[in-house]
Amino acid sequence: MRISAIRVFLIGATCICCACEKDSPTKPRLPVIGTGFVLSSTRDLPISEIYSMRSDGSGLARLTNDSLQDSEPRWSPDGKRIAYIHAHKPGGYEPNISIMNSDGSNRTRLITDAGDANPSWSPDGLRIAFERNTSLFPRNQLWIVNADGSAPTLVVDSLEAREITWTSQNTFLGIDGFGIVQFNVDGSGTARIVSLTPGTVSNAYPQMSPDGVRIVFQWTGPAGSEPQIYVVNTDGTDLHAITNTSGAKSYPIWSSDGSKIAFTSYQDGTISVWTMDSDGGNQVRVSPSPGGDQLGDWR
């Protein structure tokens, strides 16, 4: 979920449509399309927009350019599309799932309700899972919708887990107040991967490695100190930190081959994207100045 993503608890209609959003009159030109990082950033103030760049920080390109906030971008498995959250009112209100081509064109709103967050593509790229916050009867829900906006399906009505990702093993991974959990796509079969100190588990956003062997996540540690990046095996063993430097770390993402991890770091007065080896070595800032970058996805 990283500097926490804005989630707005409003009642909205739950009808589904595919009404296109207004595209920027200036089309971005990307040196690389469908690879590298996709991120949200406030580098061009005042609101968050979506950008892409190569994994070495070059080729930064702005994909959205409007008067409303865009955040939480996620590559489709084939790299041709991006799912993201678009706020349809000023101030981040009425955030909904939208998709666009990897060059920023053909922006399409999939959902017309209020309070959606955290899109996650299915491994085959045909569906998108997302969390929905309700306010009439406050609770967090897990939904799945086809990538064309059809067949929205409520999977879990009162979701105990948060910060859900759809894994390459076709399961869901998330956190509750006591640690990291995994469950089936139909919402059944919840199993605890690892228990963590109650009260220290928030904004962890666990991500499973491409080979399904390890999980990377943000955690404050048992003492609730400054957030760092941790890894743990999927059987719950070998829990340990792989960063231990000043500045809060968040939003860890695996590279496609599992050899590296990218993350967002707040240090030296800026928020920026960094990369490191999967064991925590060779930490390098890749965001170009001035910063304000929040990592969304890497492929």
Secondary structure as UniProt FT lines:
FT   STRAND          15..16
FT   STRAND          37..41
FT   TURN            45..46
FT   STRAND          49..53
FT   TURN            55..56
FT   STRAND          61..62
FT   STRAND          70..75
FT   TURN            77..78
FT   STRAND          81..89
FT   HELIX           90..92
FT   STRAND          93..101
FT   TURN            102..103
FT   STRAND          108..109
FT   STRAND          111..112
FT   STRAND          116..121
FT   TURN            123..124
FT   STRAND          127..134
FT   TURN            135..138
FT   STRAND          139..146
FT   TURN            147..148
FT   STRAND          153..156
FT   STRAND          162..166
FT   TURN            168..169
FT   STRAND          171..176
FT   TURN            177..178
FT   STRAND          179..184
FT   TURN            185..186
FT   STRAND          191..195
FT   TURN            198..199
FT   STRAND          207..208
FT   TURN            210..211
FT   STRAND          214..219
FT   TURN            221..224
FT   STRAND          228..233
FT   TURN            234..235
FT   STRAND          240..241
FT   STRAND          249..254
FT   TURN            256..257
FT   STRAND          260..267
FT   TURN            268..269
FT   STRAND          270..277
FT   TURN            278..279
FT   STRAND          284..285
FT   TURN            289..290
FT   STRAND          293..298
//
